[in-house]
Amino acid sequence: MTDTAQTPVAEPELIACPQCDALYSAVAPGPGERATCLRCGTVLIAPRRNAFLRVIALAITMMILMFGATFFPFLQVRVSGFRNSSSVFDAALAFVDGPMLPLSVAVAALIVLIPVARAGLVLYVLVPLAMDRAPLRGATIAFRWAERLKPWSMAEIFVIGVAVALVKISDLARVDYGPAFWMFAALVVVITLQDGYLCRWTIWKALDKEARK
């Protein structure tokens, strides 16, 4: 009886569908192609050429737009000769005094702070990778937090809520849209494009590859 050297067999890399938890062997598709879940159709892997650079550009654009959308006039209401304009920052400060302080904090966090923080975390992770450099310290944790904050980033929900409210008050007063309103509308488009270009599997793969070096 002779001893024979056994070559370890590499375990296949697995990926789980975030919607229905179906498990698949991860196979990277070509640029422009997509790997989708056979059960629910969710996109699992969708690599694109220069995706990191595009996501970085969109994240910077989002931060610039969010700054202007927060402090520039959002709406101007005219009733019986009276005129009043307000920004998102003014709306958040309106509840600072008294028991409505938690509401003020929630408005500022969900609409402004969390989207900006998520964009900053994405930049922290992707800028070194786009420059073919090693990730910064704590990049894995930063990207994990960016994903955890995604459900709480509600800038687009705010725009939908404002649209519904405008339908109700349009018969009572004249409403003029300020520059911040259009910036928030542009934010919805930018966030949608960013999520479309962001292939999470590719990012985790790049971070894991660098961690093993």
C-alpha positions, 0 to 999 in steps of 0.5 A: 500500500503506497501513500499518494499525495492528494491535491486539494480540490478548490471549493466552488465560489458560491453566490446567494440571491439577495431576494430569494436566497437561491444558491449558485456557483459564481461564474463571472460573465463577460463585460456587458453581460449579466448573471441573473437568478433563475428563480426570481430574475434578480441581477446577481453579477453585472460587470461593466467596463470602467464601472468603478470610474463611473460609480466614483463620478456619480458618487461625487456628483451626488454629494455636490447635488445633495449640498445644493439641494439641502441649502438652496430654496426648495419651494416657494408658496404664494397665497393672497400676496404673501410669499414664503420660500424654504429649503430642506435645511429650514424644514429640518430646523423647524422641528428643533425646539420641543418634542419634535426634535427626533423628527428633525434628526430623522429628516436630516439623517434619512434625506441628507446625512445617510445618502452623503455618508454612503457616497463617501464610503463608496468613494473610500472603497473604490478610488484605490481600486480604480487606480489599481492600488491596494484598498485603504484600511477598513475598506471591507468594513466601509463597503459593508456599511455602505450596503447596510445604509442603502435601505435607509437612504431615502432621498428618492422617497422624499421626492415622491412624498413631495410630489404627492403633497404638491398635488394636494396643495396646488389648488390652495396656493401657487407653488414655484419650484426652487433650484433645490427641487430640480437638484433632488430630481437629478439626485433620483436619476444619479442614484439610480444610475449609480446602483445600476453600475455598482456590481457588488460581486465585482467589488467584493471579489476585488477586495478579497483578492487584495486581502489574500496578497 
